[in-house]
Amino acid sequence: LGRCTKTRITLYIRNHAEPVFRPRRPVPYAAIEAAEQELSRLENQGVITKVDYSRWAAPIVLVKKASGN
């Protein structure tokens, strides 16, 4: 997974935009460990940042690749 560090972006949100919060989807018990490992890997690479709460939230969707990852 690559990261672009050469430029910065600005995300413009309309003044009247309302935050949308979607509750998390249940993760199958058999996939919990793999999901936690992948989230930790992405956090360690600086791709994602863990937050305690956000008014804007969307659930993750777990998809097993053909390679088994």
Secondary structure, 3 states (H helix, E strand, C coil): CCCCCCCCCCCCCCCCCCCCECCCCCCCHHHHHHHHHHHHHHHHCCCCCCCCCCCCECCCCCCCCCCCC
